[in-house]
Amino acid sequence: MEKLNGLKAYKKMTCDKRLDALPEGDEEGMYTENFRSSLLRSLLDLKDNKTYTLEEVKKQLGIQ
């Protein structure tokens, strides 16, 4: 949760600086630029509450 609280600063950064603030990889290897971009979008979506519950997705897809 501490990392998510730090996302406020991300909104004030340029896209390149935002990507530079993300980790470049983990114990399994280096992340691709596409993965890092997706990770940043996901973190910003979480911070902005742009998420859906499983029940909401099922309803949108017509799955019960």
Summary of the structure (lengths in Angstrom):
residues: 64
radius of gyration: 14.7
end to end distance: 31.7
largest distance: 42.4
contacts: 117
relative contact order: 0.13
helix: 61%
strand: 6%
